[in-house]
Amino acid sequence: MRITIIGVGYVGLVTGACFADMGNRIVCADVDKKKIQLLSKGTIPIFEPGLEEIVRRNLNHRLFFTNNIGHAVRESDFIFIAVGTPSKQNGQVDISYIEKAARVIAAHLDQYKVIVNKSTVPIGMGYLVARIIQKYSTGQTPFDVVSNPEFLREGSAVKDLLKPHRVVIGADRREIAQKVSEIYEPLHCPILLTDLKSAEMIKYASNAFLACKISFINEIANMCDQVGADIHQVTQGIALDPRIGDQFLNAGLGFGGSCFPKDVSALIQMGKKHGYQFKILPEILEVNQFQRKWFISKVKQTLGVLKGKTIAIWGISFKPDTDDLREAPSLEIIPALQKAGAHVKLYDPVCTLAAKQIFKNVQVCKTAYEAAKNADALGLLTDWNEFKQIDFKYLKSILKSPIIIDGRNIYDPHEMLENQFIYQGMGQGTRLYSLDQ
Ligand SMILES: NC(=O)c1ccc[n+]([C@@H]2O[C@H](COP(=O)([O-])OP(=O)(O)OC[C@H]3O[C@@H](n4cnc5c(N)ncnc54)[C@H](O)[C@@H]3O)[C@@H](O)[C@H]2O)c1
């Protein structure tokens, strides 16, 4: 099939590369000239496991990159929109990128095309896209607009795209949704055909529910801290109930990234616009915010005064296996520690350059151990695999004080105790607060 993808970010690039690998002819178009220059040479501007190999395998053969969006529109029968839909200051969705993409599509609509919206958009946006295209095209060329929300996760995006749990395709004409579903047939996955608005809603409902699970387990973890229970054991116990399950129940610093915070905010705002006041959703965001403060207070409690202390930070991306820093807890935690007078040394396996650009007055280190050397405490913010294989004896020998505040609960509190660390996880019981207790 001949497919154009407008917007070559985390979603657009992975979609384009995987669709090309499935045998389609793909043109990926973006307004970002530097990004397209890099991609045209096979250089991937983001960190996403497995992606580079797929791009290189298909480049200039089935996969093409261009800044000429109009040309890209004319080249294909299916036009996927995968541009960003960031939050505005008030939490509403900034739909300006979608609107711009729709206008370009309109201006170059030379024959019948199916416009497939993959971006996460406010419910009803599909109709707005159709109205924009109608208004700015000659009005003579027929087209259809379909919603195909994306569920991939950064860090496992290639796997998620090639082995999806489900593909949702929403259109008011079933035969059009079926046409789009043919693209996904080689994946042999469940394909749900819905109406347009329901497809758009499914994306928000999914993200809000997952965010809710995280905030819920974080509140239970905070309570475990208060009463001396262990969140690991509690989670195991509740997860054995098949109605609850064991996914997405990791207590820690809460969610970040480009999706959950903005999508929950957007749903709250959409509710207001349509006369419905969500009660659960604002609390999900509040708990999420609180987790970061909770972590900072753990550092303060453990270290006492922060002024003049050196704190090593391991991991700054919002989750492992990605370089995405959008809404990452590190963006709030590091400045807060600095504000309290601490000096921060940090290490992240992939975000070195970004760390230097984003954080002021931090020491960006080349290795985890370099960051830990002579630090008064170590704070773990991202659960990269690298941090799970640590030589604890060596770590203890280089830290000034053997204090670890583990924001992601990757270490076993008992092993920490055996290795004589002063260890604080998230919800692992105050009884492990220090060696003296
Ligand atoms: N990142 C994720 O994990 C994820 C997962 C599921 C859904 N989504 C949704 O997918 C959409 C895209 O997210 P992303 O993370 O890939 O965004 P991104 O910011 O990584 O990429 C967006 C790209 O669109 C380009 N762009 C913006 N306006 C354009 C225009 N008018 N024409 C051409 N290109 C344009 C930008 O230059 C950028 O390269 C969002 O709606 C997001 O909510 C994201």
The ligand as an SDF file (V2000), in Angstrom:
LIG
                    3D

 44 48  0  0  0  0  0  0  0  0999 V2000
    5.0060    9.1190   22.3410 N   0  0  0  0  0  0  0  0  0  0  0  0
    4.1860    8.1290   22.6690 C   0  0  0  0  0  0  0  0  0  0  0  0
    4.5520    7.1960   23.3980 O   0  0  0  0  0  0  0  0  0  0  0  0
    2.7730    8.1010   22.1330 C   0  0  0  0  0  0  0  0  0  0  0  0
    2.0260    6.9170   22.2460 C   0  0  0  0  0  0  0  0  0  0  0  0
    0.7320    6.9020   21.7480 C   0  0  0  0  0  0  0  0  0  0  0  0
    0.1770    8.0440   21.1740 C   0  0  0  0  0  0  0  0  0  0  0  0
    0.9300    9.1880   21.1070 N   0  0  0  0  0  0  0  0  0  0  0  0
    0.3190   10.3590   20.4670 C   0  0  0  0  0  0  0  0  0  0  0  0
    0.8490   10.4410   19.1440 O   0  0  0  0  0  0  0  0  0  0  0  0
    1.0250   11.8070   18.7690 C   0  0  0  0  0  0  0  0  0  0  0  0
    2.4670   12.0620   18.3770 C   0  0  0  0  0  0  0  0  0  0  0  0
    3.2700   11.8600   19.5320 O   0  0  0  0  0  0  0  0  0  0  0  0
    4.8580   11.7700   19.4450 P   0  0  0  0  0  0  0  0  0  0  0  0
    5.3420   11.4310   20.8050 O   0  0  0  0  0  0  0  0  0  0  0  0
    5.2510   10.9230   18.2960 O   0  0  0  0  0  0  0  0  0  0  0  0
    5.2010   13.2980   19.1270 O   0  0  0  0  0  0  0  0  0  0  0  0
    6.6160   13.9290   18.7860 P   0  0  0  0  0  0  0  0  0  0  0  0
    6.6200   15.2630   19.3970 O   0  0  0  0  0  0  0  0  0  0  0  0
    7.7070   12.9580   19.0850 O   0  0  0  0  0  0  0  0  0  0  0  0
    6.5670   14.0790   17.1790 O   0  0  0  0  0  0  0  0  0  0  0  0
    5.6840   14.9120   16.5100 C   0  0  0  0  0  0  0  0  0  0  0  0
    6.3090   15.2640   15.1570 C   0  0  0  0  0  0  0  0  0  0  0  0
    5.3640   15.9730   14.3860 O   0  0  0  0  0  0  0  0  0  0  0  0
    6.0640   16.9660   13.6520 C   0  0  0  0  0  0  0  0  0  0  0  0
    5.0990   17.9780   13.2150 N   0  0  0  0  0  0  0  0  0  0  0  0
    4.4300   18.8900   13.9500 C   0  0  0  0  0  0  0  0  0  0  0  0
    3.6060   19.5900   13.1720 N   0  0  0  0  0  0  0  0  0  0  0  0
    3.7300   19.1030   11.9100 C   0  0  0  0  0  0  0  0  0  0  0  0
    3.1180   19.4020   10.6640 C   0  0  0  0  0  0  0  0  0  0  0  0
    2.1710   20.3510   10.5690 N   0  0  0  0  0  0  0  0  0  0  0  0
    3.5030   18.7130    9.5810 N   0  0  0  0  0  0  0  0  0  0  0  0
    4.4390   17.7620    9.6780 C   0  0  0  0  0  0  0  0  0  0  0  0
    5.0480   17.4160   10.8290 N   0  0  0  0  0  0  0  0  0  0  0  0
    4.6910   18.0840   11.9300 C   0  0  0  0  0  0  0  0  0  0  0  0
    7.1030   17.4730   14.6310 C   0  0  0  0  0  0  0  0  0  0  0  0
    8.1590   18.1440   13.9690 O   0  0  0  0  0  0  0  0  0  0  0  0
    7.5440   16.1550   15.2880 C   0  0  0  0  0  0  0  0  0  0  0  0
    8.6240   15.5770   14.5890 O   0  0  0  0  0  0  0  0  0  0  0  0
    0.5260   12.6330   19.9500 C   0  0  0  0  0  0  0  0  0  0  0  0
   -0.8100   12.9530   19.7520 O   0  0  0  0  0  0  0  0  0  0  0  0
    0.6750   11.6710   21.1160 C   0  0  0  0  0  0  0  0  0  0  0  0
   -0.2110   11.9690   22.1520 O   0  0  0  0  0  0  0  0  0  0  0  0
    2.2090    9.2310   21.5590 C   0  0  0  0  0  0  0  0  0  0  0  0
  1  2  1  0
  2  3  2  0
  2  4  1  0
  4  5  1  0
  4 44  2  0
  5  6  2  0
  6  7  1  0
  7  8  2  0
  8  9  1  0
  8 44  1  0
  9 10  1  0
  9 42  1  0
 10 11  1  0
 11 12  1  0
 11 40  1  0
 12 13  1  0
 13 14  1  0
 14 15  2  0
 14 16  1  0
 14 17  1  0
 17 18  1  0
 18 19  2  0
 18 20  1  0
 18 21  1  0
 21 22  1  0
 22 23  1  0
 23 24  1  0
 23 38  1  0
 24 25  1  0
 25 26  1  0
 25 36  1  0
 26 27  1  0
 26 35  1  0
 27 28  2  0
 28 29  1  0
 29 30  1  0
 29 35  2  0
 30 31  1  0
 30 32  2  0
 32 33  1  0
 33 34  2  0
 34 35  1  0
 36 37  1  0
 36 38  1  0
 38 39  1  0
 40 41  1  0
 40 42  1  0
 42 43  1  0
M  CHG  2   8   1  16  -1
M  END
$$$$
